[in-house]
Amino acid sequence: MLSIINSLGLVGLNGYLVKVEIDVNKGLPSYDIVGLGDTAIRESKQRVASAIKNQHYIFPIEKLTINLAPADIKKEGSYYDLPISVGILTATNQITMQKEELSNYAFIGELSLDGSIRQVKGVLPMLISARMLGIKKVIVPYENINEACYIDGLEVYGIKNLEDVVLFLNKEKNITPAQCVSYSLIKSRTLSVGDFSQIKGQSSAKRALEISAAGGHNVLMIGPPGSGKTMLARAFPSILPDMTFDEALEVTKIHSIAGTLDSNTGILTERPFRCPHHTTTTVALTGGGTKAKPGEISLAHNGVLFLDEMPEYSRNTIEALRQSLEDGTITVSRNSQTVEYPANFILIASMNPCPCGNYGSTIKQCKCSPNQIHNYLAKLSGPLMDRIDMYIEVDNVSYEDISGEIEEEKSIDIKKRVDNARKIQTERFKSSSQKIHSNSKMTTGMIKKYCKLNEESNQMLQYAFDTLKLTARAYNRILKVARTIADLDGCENISQEHIFEAINYRSLDDKYWI
């Protein structure tokens, strides 16, 4: 007898419908799985057989053929244990639900030998795709139910074991679908990060990071050890705007596939902050491996990627950031498939200006030779540096700054200004056909439209362009930063002081690299 069960597969962040076809016929006992399944799928034979037997159902001792259609797409993971077992029990009349009614369901889940259903990765993007494909009801592992309950328009059932699935489908047990949860009810600002009020001094660096948060601009902080670069970077998420529901879903999809999602919450409400170690490989940063999984830059999507001591990373690793910094995506090509992941993040990088760390310091003396300084700074290529909007010099704080009683501004107050600037940008770009929410993503046409300069500002920028030997990309980035500064000031037009401040954030290029 033949049965056909719906399931789902993943290619990157997109799900697709998989028809699990089970044929039970008379013949010598055999158990074959076809349809380009990986090792985990081929090993499901033993899991499914043991689970069915240990749940006190009959496993057929006949010729058993299972096909995963479409057969020309490679399938991975243990998602298909549950649909295969349901198909076998349907083909042997142990599940009596009519085929037409059963076709409304899709099944996802891994089976343990005792028949319990285990949590799997990537449920959220699968469910989003299931809704688009017209699937009405989905049965998932009980531990995945928290991430499933944010998808409106689907009946999602979280079930703990195979027996409950059979009883439910045979209408011998009633199971209530998960209730859809409102994102606004669970969204919070309980950030496990620092606050700018805890950082003494460094007012110029805080100002630059405020501009970065307001416009989504990339930042490089340069300064000696102990000057507070890492503290500033770790406090940076506390001034970022809250994620919208669409942004949260997009981020959660990536973390669900990567297996880093907390099953207790089911959705990410805080912007990601990723800080990979400097020994991180290119594959770990960009994504890939045998299964083309998302890397650190995709896990930082809609959040922050912090590279501490940037020159210590391998040259090939940091050069791989170029495409993502420009396009906001990363294409991962492997033998089995080519996948495009989103990678729209704010890069916050820090570095010492030389091997000893004291070059340019007003407090300590540098002991490095000019050749050592040059070689250290040369680890960062010109094309990569050109993609960073702002350079900040962070020097050691004085004793008066540390011991003083002056109360520093709190992150929540800075965030209010950032939110106001982002509202201006959202209104500015709402009519655009492209999904743009910040000034840093403006196209050349948008720069011409929204970054018009008066004669004095234009002359100032021209002088900086000639003096600092800027590229066309650097020119555009100065205009974007100036537009953000004007938004923070609530100004419709960019003035001279906005251009002057934006140029200052490129002046360190002249000091250190030229």
Number of C-alpha atoms within 10 A of each C-alpha: 13 15 21 24 25 24 27 23 24 20 19 22 22 15 21 18 18 23 20 23 22 27 18 21 16 11 10 10 11 12 16 12 19 14 16 18 20 13 12 15 20 17 14 23 16 13 21 26 21 18 25 23 14 16 16 11 15 14 16 19 14 15 15 20 17 21 20 26 19 15 14 9 16 17 25 18 20 24 28 28 28 32 27 29 25 26 25 31 21 24 21 18 12 15 20 16 16 11 12 8 9 17 15 14 19 24 23 27 29 22 28 18 16 16 25 22 25 22 21 19 20 26 26 29 27 25 29 21 20 22 17 13 12 10 20 16 21 22 21 28 24 19 18 25 25 20 26 29 23 22 20 15 13 22 20 24 23 22 23 19 21 23 18 18 23 21 15 16 21 15 13 10 11 11 15 9 17 17 17 16 15 13 16 10 7 11 17 11 9 9 13 11 14 17 21 26 15 15 20 20 21 19 14 12 19 21 12 22 26 24 25 26 28 30 27 28 27 23 25 23 27 24 24 26 18 13 18 20 28 20 16 22 27 20 22 23 24 25 24 26 20 18 17 13 17 10 17 20 22 19 26 26 27 26 24 24 21 16 13 12 20 15 16 11 12 19 27 23 24 22 22 21 22 20 18 17 15 16 11 14 16 20 17 17 20 26 24 19 14 9 16 23 21 29 22 20 32 30 29 25 27 24 25 27 26 25 23 22 19 21 22 17 21 16 14 10 17 23 15 16 20 16 15 19 20 13 12 20 19 24 18 20 14 13 9 12 14 13 20 17 24 23 27 24 27 26 25 27 23 24 22 24 25 25 19 15 21 21 20 19 16 10 12 12 12 17 14 15 10 11 8 14 20 16 12 16 17 13 15 19 13 11 12 15 16 19 20 22 26 29 22 23 20 23 22 19 15 13 8 11 13 12 9 11 9 11 10 14 16 15 21 15 12 19 20 14 21 23 18 17 25 24 16 17 20 15 10 15 17 12 10 10 7 11 10 17 20 22 28 23 21 18 14 10 9 14 17 13 9 17 19 15 17 12 9 11 18 15 13 14 20 14 12 18 16 10 10 17 13 16 13 11 14 20 18 19 27 24 26 28 29 27 28 32 26 21 26 20 14 13 13 12 15 22 19 18 13 22 23 16 15 25 24 15 19 23 15 17 18 12 10 16 14 9
